[in-house]
Amino acid sequence: MKYVIDLDPTHLVLRVTMTGAATDPAWREMYASLSHFAAAGGPYALILDLSGVTDDQLSTGTVRDVAHKPPAVPVGRPRVVVAPRPEDYGLLYMFELLRDGMGGRFQLVLSVDEAYAMLGVSPENFSQRLFPEQLAA
């Protein structure tokens, strides 16, 4: 799995775009990277876009473990997950249920356009590539 993290500096929204096969090690790495960047500013809203995920090799154990960690993006602003594939939606719904009670606004949607509309942003707003930096937008 590959991922990029972009920032909309005007609206303070982080967008993680994931592609390829979702694996346990890659998911944990992405979560740690996202936590690092979210701690450096904000408060941020989040779009986690799984539209490009082609295969899930993510275990329910990893979903459970990550759900019990502190949120990668601190609570306060919306976090929107785009999960158009039923298997991704199911895993993230499990994440949402496990995280319930920890606070925060977590929404699952089926399209990235729906996520943009919820946060009042557009693709061109994401003008800063945070990770990987060498591929700056």
N, CA, C and O atoms as CSV, one atom per row, in Angstrom:
chain,resi,resn,atom,element,x,y,z
A,1,MET,N,N,0.846,-1.175,0.000
A,1,MET,CA,C,0.000,0.000,0.000
A,1,MET,C,C,0.892,1.238,0.000
A,1,MET,O,O,1.879,1.322,0.731
A,2,LYS,N,N,0.520,2.173,-0.824
A,2,LYS,CA,C,1.181,3.467,-0.857
A,2,LYS,C,C,0.197,4.502,-0.343
A,2,LYS,O,O,-1.019,4.322,-0.417
A,3,TYR,N,N,0.746,5.587,0.179
A,3,TYR,CA,C,-0.121,6.665,0.624
A,3,TYR,C,C,0.612,7.990,0.513
A,3,TYR,O,O,1.840,8.053,0.560
A,4,VAL,N,N,-0.172,9.042,0.364
A,4,VAL,CA,C,0.339,10.404,0.403
A,4,VAL,C,C,-0.508,11.179,1.395
A,4,VAL,O,O,-1.686,10.887,1.601
A,5,ILE,N,N,0.122,12.174,2.003
A,5,ILE,CA,C,-0.584,13.054,2.935
A,5,ILE,C,C,-0.444,14.471,2.412
A,5,ILE,O,O,0.664,14.985,2.256
A,6,ASP,N,N,-1.589,15.098,2.143
A,6,ASP,CA,C,-1.633,16.469,1.638
A,6,ASP,C,C,-2.356,17.349,2.643
A,6,ASP,O,O,-3.150,16.873,3.455
A,7,LEU,N,N,-2.066,18.644,2.571
A,7,LEU,CA,C,-2.675,19.619,3.478
A,7,LEU,C,C,-3.365,20.713,2.685
A,7,LEU,O,O,-2.827,21.238,1.711
A,8,ASP,N,N,-4.567,21.040,3.127
A,8,ASP,CA,C,-5.255,22.254,2.690
A,8,ASP,C,C,-4.969,23.269,3.793
A,8,ASP,O,O,-5.616,23.236,4.840
A,9,PRO,N,N,-3.999,24.183,3.574
A,9,PRO,CA,C,-3.602,25.102,4.646
A,9,PRO,C,C,-4.651,26.161,4.970
A,9,PRO,O,O,-4.642,26.715,6.069
A,10,THR,N,N,-5.546,26.449,4.045
A,10,THR,CA,C,-6.583,27.449,4.290
A,10,THR,C,C,-7.655,26.916,5.234
A,10,THR,O,O,-8.057,27.603,6.173
A,11,HIS,N,N,-8.119,25.689,4.983
A,11,HIS,CA,C,-9.198,25.101,5.779
A,11,HIS,C,C,-8.688,24.171,6.871
A,11,HIS,O,O,-9.475,23.624,7.643
A,12,LEU,N,N,-7.366,23.992,6.937
A,12,LEU,CA,C,-6.733,23.095,7.906
A,12,LEU,C,C,-7.319,21.687,7.847
A,12,LEU,O,O,-7.826,21.155,8.835
A,13,VAL,N,N,-7.229,21.105,6.651
A,13,VAL,CA,C,-7.710,19.743,6.423
A,13,VAL,C,C,-6.539,18.907,5.915
A,13,VAL,O,O,-5.866,19.286,4.957
A,14,LEU,N,N,-6.303,17.776,6.558
A,14,LEU,CA,C,-5.338,16.795,6.079
A,14,LEU,C,C,-6.082,15.786,5.222
A,14,LEU,O,O,-7.198,15.384,5.550
A,15,ARG,N,N,-5.453,15.373,4.107
A,15,ARG,CA,C,-6.042,14.342,3.255
A,15,ARG,C,C,-4.998,13.248,3.062
A,15,ARG,O,O,-3.886,13.496,2.598
A,16,VAL,N,N,-5.388,12.034,3.432
A,16,VAL,CA,C,-4.548,10.867,3.197
A,16,VAL,C,C,-5.189,10.101,2.050
A,16,VAL,O,O,-6.362,9.733,2.110
A,17,THR,N,N,-4.400,9.865,1.001
A,17,THR,CA,C,-4.879,9.119,-0.156
A,17,THR,C,C,-4.107,7.814,-0.213
A,17,THR,O,O,-2.885,7.817,-0.365
A,18,MET,N,N,-4.816,6.694,-0.091
A,18,MET,CA,C,-4.189,5.374,-0.042
A,18,MET,C,C,-4.472,4.626,-1.338
A,18,MET,O,O,-5.568,4.713,-1.891
A,19,THR,N,N,-3.458,3.881,-1.823
A,19,THR,CA,C,-3.613,3.084,-3.031
A,19,THR,C,C,-2.971,1.717,-2.835
A,19,THR,O,O,-2.075,1.551,-2.007
A,20,GLY,N,N,-3.437,0.745,-3.605
A,20,GLY,CA,C,-2.865,-0.596,-3.553
A,20,GLY,C,C,-3.490,-1.449,-2.468
A,20,GLY,O,O,-4.609,-1.195,-2.022
A,21,ALA,N,N,-2.748,-2.468,-2.048
A,21,ALA,CA,C,-3.239,-3.415,-1.040
A,21,ALA,C,C,-2.987,-2.870,0.365
A,21,ALA,O,O,-1.873,-2.462,0.694
A,22,ALA,N,N,-4.022,-2.869,1.178
A,22,ALA,CA,C,-3.910,-2.430,2.574
A,22,ALA,C,C,-3.405,-3.594,3.414
A,22,ALA,O,O,-4.068,-4.625,3.525
A,23,THR,N,N,-2.225,-3.420,4.006
A,23,THR,CA,C,-1.636,-4.452,4.859
A,23,THR,C,C,-1.492,-3.925,6.279
A,23,THR,O,O,-1.534,-2.716,6.507
A,24,ASP,N,N,-1.324,-4.829,7.224
A,24,ASP,CA,C,-1.170,-4.423,8.623
A,24,ASP,C,C,0.026,-3.489,8.822
A,24,ASP,O,O,-0.143,-2.422,9.412
A,25,PRO,N,N,1.238,-3.849,8.348
A,25,PRO,CA,C,2.381,-2.952,8.568
A,25,PRO,C,C,2.203,-1.585,7.903
A,25,PRO,O,O,2.555,-0.559,8.484
A,26,ALA,N,N,1.658,-1.576,6.688
A,26,ALA,CA,C,1.470,-0.306,5.988
A,26,ALA,C,C,0.436,0.564,6.699
A,26,ALA,O,O,0.609,1.779,6.794
A,27,TRP,N,N,-0.630,-0.046,7.194
A,27,TRP,CA,C,-1.670,0.707,7.901
A,27,TRP,C,C,-1.100,1.338,9.170
A,27,TRP,O,O,-1.380,2.498,9.472
A,28,ARG,N,N,-0.303,0.574,9.905
A,28,ARG,CA,C,0.314,1.096,11.136
A,28,ARG,C,C,1.290,2.231,10.810
A,28,ARG,O,O,1.350,3.227,11.530
A,29,GLU,N,N,2.051,2.076,9.722
A,29,GLU,CA,C,2.986,3.130,9.312
A,29,GLU,C,C,2.231,4.399,8.939
A,29,GLU,O,O,2.615,5.493,9.353
A,30,MET,N,N,1.163,4.262,8.163
A,30,MET,CA,C,0.367,5.423,7.771
A,30,MET,C,C,-0.210,6.119,8.999
A,30,MET,O,O,-0.200,7.347,9.076
A,31,TYR,N,N,-0.711,5.346,9.958
A,31,TYR,CA,C,-1.310,5.918,11.160
A,31,TYR,C,C,-0.262,6.705,11.957
A,31,TYR,O,O,-0.554,7.782,12.477
A,32,ALA,N,N,0.956,6.164,12.050
A,32,ALA,CA,C,2.043,6.857,12.757
A,32,ALA,C,C,2.439,8.139,12.027
A,32,ALA,O,O,2.655,9.170,12.664
A,33,SER,N,N,2.537,8.087,10.701
A,33,SER,CA,C,2.879,9.286,9.922
A,33,SER,C,C,1.805,10.352,10.088
A,33,SER,O,O,2.114,11.523,10.307
A,34,LEU,N,N,0.555,9.950,9.984
A,34,LEU,CA,C,-0.546,10.882,10.141
A,34,LEU,C,C,-0.526,11.515,11.533
A,34,LEU,O,O,-0.735,12.720,11.668
A,35,SER,N,N,-0.279,10.720,12.553
A,35,SER,CA,C,-0.191,11.237,13.929
A,35,SER,C,C,0.902,12.293,14.034
A,35,SER,O,O,0.715,13.330,14.671
A,36,HIS,N,N,2.047,12.023,13.404
A,36,HIS,CA,C,3.185,12.950,13.428
A,36,HIS,C,C,2.792,14.301,12.824
A,36,HIS,O,O,3.030,15.344,13.434
A,37,PHE,N,N,2.197,14.288,11.639
A,37,PHE,CA,C,1.850,15.541,10.980
A,37,PHE,C,C,0.701,16.252,11.679
A,37,PHE,O,O,0.697,17.482,11.744
A,38,ALA,N,N,-0.262,15.524,12.196
A,38,ALA,CA,C,-1.398,16.142,12.888
A,38,ALA,C,C,-0.961,16.819,14.179
A,38,ALA,O,O,-1.576,17.797,14.605
A,39,ALA,N,N,0.093,16.308,14.803
A,39,ALA,CA,C,0.585,16.897,16.049
A,39,ALA,C,C,1.354,18.196,15.805
A,39,ALA,O,O,1.591,18.967,16.735
A,40,ALA,N,N,1.739,18.433,14.556
A,40,ALA,CA,C,2.581,19.585,14.237
A,40,ALA,C,C,1.798,20.869,13.978
A,40,ALA,O,O,2.408,21.906,13.716
A,41,GLY,N,N,0.495,20.836,14.043
A,41,GLY,CA,C,-0.299,22.035,13.774
A,41,GLY,C,C,-1.754,21.778,14.069
A,41,GLY,O,O,-2.106,20.952,14.911
A,42,GLY,N,N,-2.592,22.506,13.357
A,42,GLY,CA,C,-4.014,22.259,13.501
A,42,GLY,C,C,-4.690,23.244,14.428
A,42,GLY,O,O,-4.128,24.292,14.745
A,43,PRO,N,N,-5.881,22.917,14.860
A,43,PRO,CA,C,-6.529,21.606,14.779
A,43,PRO,C,C,-6.981,21.298,13.349
A,43,PRO,O,O,-7.469,22.172,12.632
A,44,TYR,N,N,-6.812,20.070,12.966
A,44,TYR,CA,C,-7.104,19.630,11.619
A,44,TYR,C,C,-8.385,18.816,11.536
A,44,TYR,O,O,-8.763,18.121,12.480
A,45,ALA,N,N,-9.041,18.916,10.391
A,45,ALA,CA,C,-10.051,17.948,9.970
A,45,ALA,C,C,-9.289,16.945,9.111
A,45,ALA,O,O,-8.138,17.180,8.743
A,46,LEU,N,N,-9.939,15.823,8.793
A,46,LEU,CA,C,-9.262,14.770,8.044
A,46,LEU,C,C,-10.171,14.164,6.998
A,46,LEU,O,O,-11.359,13.943,7.229
A,47,ILE,N,N,-9.578,13.898,5.826
A,47,ILE,CA,C,-10.192,13.033,4.828
A,47,ILE,C,C,-9.234,11.864,4.642
A,47,ILE,O,O,-8.082,12.060,4.254
A,48,LEU,N,N,-9.700,10.661,4.913
A,48,LEU,CA,C,-8.934,9.445,4.666
A,48,LEU,C,C,-9.591,8.772,3.471
A,48,LEU,O,O,-10.676,8.201,3.581
A,49,ASP,N,N,-8.912,8.849,2.319
A,49,ASP,CA,C,-9.493,8.386,1.064
A,49,ASP,C,C,-8.969,6.997,0.707
A,49,ASP,O,O,-7.803,6.828,0.349
A,50,LEU,N,N,-9.853,6.011,0.812
A,50,LEU,CA,C,-9.510,4.630,0.484
A,50,LEU,C,C,-9.978,4.235,-0.914
A,50,LEU,O,O,-10.015,3.050,-1.243
A,51,SER,N,N,-10.335,5.220,-1.739
A,51,SER,CA,C,-10.846,4.935,-3.084
A,51,SER,C,C,-9.867,4.128,-3.926
A,51,SER,O,O,-10.289,3.342,-4.773
A,52,GLY,N,N,-8.575,4.307,-3.710
A,52,GLY,CA,C,-7.569,3.618,-4.499
A,52,GLY,C,C,-7.109,2.299,-3.922
A,52,GLY,O,O,-6.223,1.659,-4.487
A,53,VAL,N,N,-7.691,1.873,-2.804
A,53,VAL,CA,C,-7.318,0.589,-2.211
A,53,VAL,C,C,-7.908,-0.525,-3.073
A,53,VAL,O,O,-9.104,-0.539,-3.365
A,54,THR,N,N,-7.046,-1.455,-3.470
A,54,THR,CA,C,-7.470,-2.518,-4.384
A,54,THR,C,C,-7.652,-3.865,-3.711
A,54,THR,O,O,-8.297,-4.757,-4.261
A,55,ASP,N,N,-7.082,-4.016,-2.518
A,55,ASP,CA,C,-7.158,-5.304,-1.828
A,55,ASP,C,C,-6.962,-5.073,-0.336
A,55,ASP,O,O,-6.155,-4.236,0.068
A,56,ASP,N,N,-7.697,-5.813,0.475
A,56,ASP,CA,C,-7.543,-5.724,1.925
A,56,ASP,C,C,-6.847,-6.960,2.451
A,56,ASP,O,O,-7.337,-8.081,2.316
A,57,GLN,N,N,-5.702,-6.732,3.050
A,57,GLN,CA,C,-5.000,-7.772,3.778
A,57,GLN,C,C,-4.881,-7.327,5.231
A,57,GLN,O,O,-4.009,-7.780,5.972
A,58,LEU,N,N,-5.771,-6.439,5.610
A,58,LEU,CA,C,-5.786,-5.848,6.939
A,58,LEU,C,C,-6.538,-6.769,7.890
A,58,LEU,O,O,-7.663,-7.183,7.615
A,59,SER,N,N,-5.902,-7.079,9.004
A,59,SER,CA,C,-6.534,-7.981,9.967
A,59,SER,C,C,-7.451,-7.209,10.918
A,59,SER,O,O,-7.255,-6.020,11.167
A,60,THR,N,N,-8.437,-7.905,11.434
A,60,THR,CA,C,-9.315,-7.279,12.419
A,60,THR,C,C,-8.530,-6.938,13.684
A,60,THR,O,O,-8.893,-6.005,14.399
A,61,GLY,N,N,-7.464,-7.678,13.968
A,61,GLY,CA,C,-6.612,-7.368,15.123
A,61,GLY,C,C,-5.962,-6.002,14.998
A,61,GLY,O,O,-5.902,-5.245,15.967
A,62,THR,N,N,-5.473,-5.685,13.801
A,62,THR,CA,C,-4.869,-4.365,13.580
A,62,THR,C,C,-5.924,-3.277,13.679
A,62,THR,O,O,-5.677,-2.230,14.277
A,63,VAL,N,N,-7.086,-3.506,13.106
A,63,VAL,CA,C,-8.172,-2.524,13.203
A,63,VAL,C,C,-8.503,-2.274,14.666
A,63,VAL,O,O,-8.661,-1.126,15.082
A,64,ARG,N,N,-8.607,-3.327,15.437
A,64,ARG,CA,C,-8.927,-3.213,16.868
A,64,ARG,C,C,-7.812,-2.468,17.613
A,64,ARG,O,O,-8.089,-1.575,18.413
A,65,ASP,N,N,-6.553,-2.836,17.350
A,65,ASP,CA,C,-5.426,-2.185,18.032
A,65,ASP,C,C,-5.364,-0.694,17.728
A,65,ASP,O,O,-5.189,0.121,18.634
A,66,VAL,N,N,-5.505,-0.339,16.458
A,66,VAL,CA,C,-5.432,1.068,16.076
A,66,VAL,C,C,-6.632,1.844,16.637
A,66,VAL,O,O,-6.490,3.007,17.015
A,67,ALA,N,N,-7.788,1.221,16.692
A,67,ALA,CA,C,-8.976,1.892,17.234
A,67,ALA,C,C,-8.801,2.242,18.708
A,67,ALA,O,O,-9.403,3.198,19.196
A,68,HIS,N,N,-7.988,1.480,19.411
A,68,HIS,CA,C,-7.778,1.744,20.835
A,68,HIS,C,C,-6.614,2.690,21.109
A,68,HIS,O,O,-6.355,3.030,22.263
A,69,LYS,N,N,-5.913,3.117,20.068
A,69,LYS,CA,C,-4.853,4.113,20.223
A,69,LYS,C,C,-5.482,5.496,20.275
A,69,LYS,O,O,-6.628,5.680,19.864
A,70,PRO,N,N,-4.726,6.473,20.784
A,70,PRO,CA,C,-5.243,7.849,20.686
A,70,PRO,C,C,-5.471,8.207,19.215
A,70,PRO,O,O,-4.729,7.746,18.348
A,71,PRO,N,N,-6.480,9.015,18.930
A,71,PRO,CA,C,-6.741,9.371,17.529
A,71,PRO,C,C,-5.519,9.985,16.865
A,71,PRO,O,O,-4.827,10.804,17.470
A,72,ALA,N,N,-5.251,9.592,15.619
A,72,ALA,CA,C,-4.125,10.159,14.869
A,72,ALA,C,C,-4.318,11.658,14.685
A,72,ALA,O,O,-3.368,12.434,14.789
A,73,VAL,N,N,-5.553,12.057,14.411
A,73,VAL,CA,C,-5.906,13.468,14.303
A,73,VAL,C,C,-6.752,13.783,15.527
A,73,VAL,O,O,-7.856,13.259,15.675
A,74,PRO,N,N,-6.234,14.644,16.410
A,74,PRO,CA,C,-6.958,14.909,17.655
A,74,PRO,C,C,-8.413,15.293,17.440
A,74,PRO,O,O,-8.786,15.875,16.422
A,75,VAL,N,N,-9.210,14.949,18.423
A,75,VAL,CA,C,-10.652,15.180,18.406
A,75,VAL,C,C,-10.935,16.675,18.374
A,75,VAL,O,O,-10.173,17.481,18.907
A,76,GLY,N,N,-12.033,17.022,17.745
A,76,GLY,CA,C,-12.469,18.404,17.723
A,76,GLY,C,C,-13.052,18.787,16.381
A,76,GLY,O,O,-14.057,19.494,16.308
A,77,ARG,N,N,-12.409,18.311,15.303
A,77,ARG,CA,C,-12.897,18.594,13.963
A,77,ARG,C,C,-13.266,17.282,13.303
A,77,ARG,O,O,-12.825,16.219,13.740
A,78,PRO,N,N,-14.078,17.345,12.244
A,78,PRO,CA,C,-14.544,16.111,11.601
A,78,PRO,C,C,-13.421,15.277,10.998
A,78,PRO,O,O,-12.406,15.796,10.535
A,79,ARG,N,N,-13.640,13.974,11.021
A,79,ARG,CA,C,-12.777,13.004,10.341
A,79,ARG,C,C,-13.684,12.195,9.430
A,79,ARG,O,O,-14.618,11.535,9.886
A,80,VAL,N,N,-13.395,12.256,8.130
A,80,VAL,CA,C,-14.244,11.617,7.132
A,80,VAL,C,C,-13.436,10.544,6.427
A,80,VAL,O,O,-12.344,10.809,5.925
A,81,VAL,N,N,-13.971,9.337,6.390
A,81,VAL,CA,C,-13.309,8.225,5.715
A,81,VAL,C,C,-14.120,7.865,4.478
A,81,VAL,O,O,-15.323,7.612,4.552
A,82,VAL,N,N,-13.428,7.847,3.331
A,82,VAL,CA,C,-14.038,7.483,2.055
A,82,VAL,C,C,-13.747,6.009,1.818
A,82,VAL,O,O,-12.596,5.622,1.618
A,83,ALA,N,N,-14.790,5.190,1.840
A,83,ALA,CA,C,-14.644,3.735,1.695
A,83,ALA,C,C,-15.693,3.211,0.717
A,83,ALA,O,O,-16.750,2.742,1.139
A,84,PRO,N,N,-15.409,3.287,-0.599
A,84,PRO,CA,C,-16.415,2.853,-1.572
A,84,PRO,C,C,-16.572,1.341,-1.694
A,84,PRO,O,O,-17.638,0.871,-2.093
A,85,ARG,N,N,-15.528,0.558,-1.358
A,85,ARG,CA,C,-15.622,-0.895,-1.470
A,85,ARG,C,C,-16.270,-1.457,-0.208
A,85,ARG,O,O,-15.926,-1.028,0.894
A,86,PRO,N,N,-17.193,-2.399,-0.337
A,86,PRO,CA,C,-17.887,-2.938,0.844
A,86,PRO,C,C,-16.945,-3.488,1.912
A,86,PRO,O,O,-17.197,-3.304,3.103
A,87,GLU,N,N,-15.864,-4.158,1.508
A,87,GLU,CA,C,-14.951,-4.723,2.496
A,87,GLU,C,C,-14.209,-3.633,3.279
A,87,GLU,O,O,-13.967,-3.791,4.475
A,88,ASP,N,N,-13.848,-2.531,2.612
A,88,ASP,CA,C,-13.215,-1.412,3.315
A,88,ASP,C,C,-14.219,-0.744,4.250
A,88,ASP,O,O,-13.906,-0.421,5.396
A,89,TYR,N,N,-15.424,-0.545,3.737
A,89,TYR,CA,C,-16.476,0.088,4.533
A,89,TYR,C,C,-16.721,-0.734,5.799
A,89,TYR,O,O,-16.850,-0.180,6.890
A,90,GLY,N,N,-16.784,-2.054,5.647
A,90,GLY,CA,C,-17.020,-2.925,6.801
A,90,GLY,C,C,-15.927,-2.831,7.851
A,90,GLY,O,O,-16.215,-2.737,9.045
A,91,LEU,N,N,-14.672,-2.855,7.414
A,91,LEU,CA,C,-13.558,-2.747,8.366
A,91,LEU,C,C,-13.557,-1.401,9.085
A,91,LEU,O,O,-13.318,-1.332,10.290
A,92,LEU,N,N,-13.828,-0.330,8.331
A,92,LEU,CA,C,-13.834,0.990,8.946
A,92,LEU,C,C,-15.067,1.203,9.820
A,92,LEU,O,O,-15.024,1.967,10.784
A,93,TYR,N,N,-16.155,0.532,9.485
A,93,TYR,CA,C,-17.332,0.586,10.356
A,93,TYR,C,C,-17.007,-0.097,11.687
A,93,TYR,O,O,-17.407,0.379,12.749
A,94,MET,N,N,-16.284,-1.209,11.622
A,94,MET,CA,C,-15.834,-1.878,12.845
A,94,MET,C,C,-14.945,-0.922,13.651
A,94,MET,O,O,-15.081,-0.827,14.871
A,95,PHE,N,N,-14.039,-0.221,12.973
A,95,PHE,CA,C,-13.169,0.763,13.629
A,95,PHE,C,C,-14.011,1.824,14.332
A,95,PHE,O,O,-13.758,2.170,15.486
A,96,GLU,N,N,-15.016,2.335,13.618
A,96,GLU,CA,C,-15.893,3.358,14.189
A,96,GLU,C,C,-16.607,2.848,15.439
A,96,GLU,O,O,-16.692,3.562,16.438
A,97,LEU,N,N,-17.123,1.614,15.391
A,97,LEU,CA,C,-17.819,1.045,16.551
A,97,LEU,C,C,-16.872,0.860,17.733
A,97,LEU,O,O,-17.245,1.118,18.877
A,98,LEU,N,N,-15.650,0.415,17.456
A,98,LEU,CA,C,-14.674,0.223,18.525
A,98,LEU,C,C,-14.241,1.549,19.131
A,98,LEU,O,O,-13.971,1.634,20.329
A,99,ARG,N,N,-14.176,2.566,18.311
A,99,ARG,CA,C,-13.739,3.885,18.766
A,99,ARG,C,C,-14.878,4.648,19.439
A,99,ARG,O,O,-14.626,5.614,20.160
A,100,ASP,N,N,-16.125,4.234,19.219
A,100,ASP,CA,C,-17.273,4.922,19.792
A,100,ASP,C,C,-17.064,5.089,21.288
A,100,ASP,O,O,-16.617,4.169,21.973
A,101,GLY,N,N,-17.387,6.256,21.777
A,101,GLY,CA,C,-17.216,6.526,23.190
A,101,GLY,C,C,-15.892,7.214,23.476
A,101,GLY,O,O,-15.689,7.728,24.576
A,102,MET,N,N,-14.980,7.231,22.493
A,102,MET,CA,C,-13.711,7.929,22.686
A,102,MET,C,C,-13.838,9.391,22.265
A,102,MET,O,O,-12.886,10.162,22.395
A,103,GLY,N,N,-15.002,9.769,21.766
A,103,GLY,CA,C,-15.229,11.143,21.350
A,103,GLY,C,C,-14.828,11.364,19.906
A,103,GLY,O,O,-14.184,10.521,19.281
A,104,GLY,N,N,-15.218,12.503,19.400
A,104,GLY,CA,C,-14.839,12.864,18.049
A,104,GLY,C,C,-15.955,12.673,17.057
A,104,GLY,O,O,-16.954,12.007,17.329
A,105,ARG,N,N,-15.766,13.262,15.919
A,105,ARG,CA,C,-16.747,13.185,14.840
A,105,ARG,C,C,-16.126,12.359,13.727
A,105,ARG,O,O,-15.203,12.808,13.048
A,106,PHE,N,N,-16.633,11.162,13.547
A,106,PHE,CA,C,-16.102,10.204,12.579
A,106,PHE,C,C,-17.229,9.842,11.630
A,106,PHE,O,O,-18.274,9.354,12.060
A,107,GLN,N,N,-17.022,10.080,10.328
A,107,GLN,CA,C,-18.055,9.802,9.342
A,107,GLN,C,C,-17.510,8.874,8.266
A,107,GLN,O,O,-16.378,9.043,7.814
A,108,LEU,N,N,-18.301,7.907,7.859
A,108,LEU,CA,C,-17.973,7.042,6.729
A,108,LEU,C,C,-18.826,7.467,5.542
A,108,LEU,O,O,-20.041,7.624,5.666
A,109,VAL,N,N,-18.178,7.653,4.376
A,109,VAL,CA,C,-18.888,8.013,3.162
A,109,VAL,C,C,-18.403,7.119,2.017
A,109,VAL,O,O,-17.394,6.425,2.138
A,110,LEU,N,N,-19.138,7.151,0.914
A,110,LEU,CA,C,-18.816,6.284,-0.224
A,110,LEU,C,C,-18.015,6.957,-1.320
A,110,LEU,O,O,-17.444,6.268,-2.166
A,111,SER,N,N,-17.953,8.299,-1.333
A,111,SER,CA,C,-17.208,8.982,-2.394
A,111,SER,C,C,-16.406,10.151,-1.840
A,111,SER,O,O,-16.780,10.766,-0.842
A,112,VAL,N,N,-15.298,10.442,-2.510
A,112,VAL,CA,C,-14.456,11.551,-2.092
A,112,VAL,C,C,-15.175,12.885,-2.295
A,112,VAL,O,O,-14.948,13.828,-1.537
A,113,ASP,N,N,-16.035,12.974,-3.305
A,113,ASP,CA,C,-16.808,14.201,-3.504
A,113,ASP,C,C,-17.716,14.482,-2.309
A,113,ASP,O,O,-17.900,15.633,-1.915
A,114,GLU,N,N,-18.278,13.426,-1.742
A,114,GLU,CA,C,-19.107,13.561,-0.538
A,114,GLU,C,C,-18.271,14.097,0.624
A,114,GLU,O,O,-18.736,14.945,1.386
A,115,ALA,N,N,-17.043,13.606,0.758
A,115,ALA,CA,C,-16.146,14.079,1.821
A,115,ALA,C,C,-15.795,15.550,1.615
A,115,ALA,O,O,-15.830,16.341,2.558
A,116,TYR,N,N,-15.457,15.914,0.376
A,116,TYR,CA,C,-15.141,17.325,0.092
A,116,TYR,C,C,-16.326,18.218,0.439
A,116,TYR,O,O,-16.147,19.270,1.052
A,117,ALA,N,N,-17.530,17.812,0.055
A,117,ALA,CA,C,-18.729,18.611,0.334
A,117,ALA,C,C,-18.963,18.758,1.836
A,117,ALA,O,O,-19.340,19.833,2.305
A,118,MET,N,N,-18.741,17.684,2.588
A,118,MET,CA,C,-18.957,17.741,4.044
A,118,MET,C,C,-18.034,18.756,4.708
A,118,MET,O,O,-18.415,19.413,5.677
A,119,LEU,N,N,-16.807,18.880,4.175
A,119,LEU,CA,C,-15.821,19.764,4.793
A,119,LEU,C,C,-15.690,21.108,4.082
A,119,LEU,O,O,-14.922,21.967,4.516
A,120,GLY,N,N,-16.435,21.295,2.996
A,120,GLY,CA,C,-16.409,22.560,2.287
A,120,GLY,C,C,-15.072,22.846,1.610
A,120,GLY,O,O,-14.618,23.990,1.582
A,121,VAL,N,N,-14.440,21.800,1.061
A,121,VAL,CA,C,-13.152,21.942,0.386
A,121,VAL,C,C,-13.241,21.351,-1.014
A,121,VAL,O,O,-14.234,20.718,-1.371
A,122,SER,N,N,-12.191,21.564,-1.800
A,122,SER,CA,C,-12.118,20.966,-3.132
A,122,SER,C,C,-10.707,20.438,-3.345
A,122,SER,O,O,-9.792,20.826,-2.618
A,123,PRO,N,N,-10.509,19.558,-4.328
A,123,PRO,CA,C,-9.189,18.940,-4.524
A,123,PRO,C,C,-8.066,19.955,-4.684
A,123,PRO,O,O,-6.961,19.737,-4.185
A,124,GLU,N,N,-8.331,21.057,-5.370
A,124,GLU,CA,C,-7.268,22.028,-5.597
A,124,GLU,C,C,-6.843,22.774,-4.331
A,124,GLU,O,O,-5.809,23.442,-4.338
A,125,ASN,N,N,-7.607,22.679,-3.257
A,125,ASN,CA,C,-7.227,23.306,-1.991
A,125,ASN,C,C,-6.033,22.616,-1.339
A,125,ASN,O,O,-5.348,23.214,-0.509
A,126,PHE,N,N,-5.780,21.368,-1.707
A,126,PHE,CA,C,-4.711,20.593,-1.073
A,126,PHE,C,C,-3.396,20.886,-1.795
A,126,PHE,O,O,-2.959,20.131,-2.664
A,127,SER,N,N,-2.782,22.003,-1.407
A,127,SER,CA,C,-1.633,22.535,-2.127
A,127,SER,C,C,-0.282,22.152,-1.523
A,127,SER,O,O,0.759,22.435,-2.116
A,128,GLN,N,N,-0.285,21.519,-0.363
A,128,GLN,CA,C,0.984,21.161,0.278
A,128,GLN,C,C,1.085,19.655,0.466
A,128,GLN,O,O,0.254,19.053,1.146
A,129,ARG,N,N,2.093,19.052,-0.130
A,129,ARG,CA,C,2.367,17.626,0.065
A,129,ARG,C,C,3.246,17.498,1.311
A,129,ARG,O,O,4.354,18.034,1.352
A,130,LEU,N,N,2.754,16.795,2.315
A,130,LEU,CA,C,3.511,16.581,3.545
A,130,LEU,C,C,4.307,15.290,3.501
A,130,LEU,O,O,5.425,15.221,4.012
A,131,PHE,N,N,3.719,14.253,2.879
A,131,PHE,CA,C,4.392,12.958,2.810
A,131,PHE,C,C,3.997,12.256,1.529
A,131,PHE,O,O,2.808,12.248,1.211
A,132,PRO,N,N,4.886,11.680,0.788
A,132,PRO,CA,C,6.335,11.881,0.893
A,132,PRO,C,C,6.704,13.245,0.311
A,132,PRO,O,O,6.184,13.641,-0.732
A,133,GLU,N,N,7.589,13.949,0.981
A,133,GLU,CA,C,7.930,15.312,0.606
A,133,GLU,C,C,8.538,15.409,-0.784
A,133,GLU,O,O,8.302,16.389,-1.490
A,134,GLN,N,N,9.323,14.403,-1.196
A,134,GLN,CA,C,9.992,14.479,-2.488
A,134,GLN,C,C,9.019,14.497,-3.654
A,134,GLN,O,O,9.423,14.787,-4.779
A,135,LEU,N,N,7.747,14.194,-3.418
A,135,LEU,CA,C,6.737,14.211,-4.479
A,135,LEU,C,C,5.827,15.430,-4.327
A,135,LEU,O,O,4.639,15.361,-4.644
A,136,ALA,N,N,6.368,16.525,-3.852
A,136,ALA,CA,C,5.566,17.704,-3.521
A,136,ALA,C,C,4.587,18.050,-4.628
A,136,ALA,O,O,4.910,18.036,-5.816
A,137,ALA,N,N,3.360,18.364,-4.180
A,137,ALA,CA,C,2.273,18.689,-5.119
A,137,ALA,C,C,2.468,20.059,-5.731
A,137,ALA,O,O,1.650,20.494,-6.542
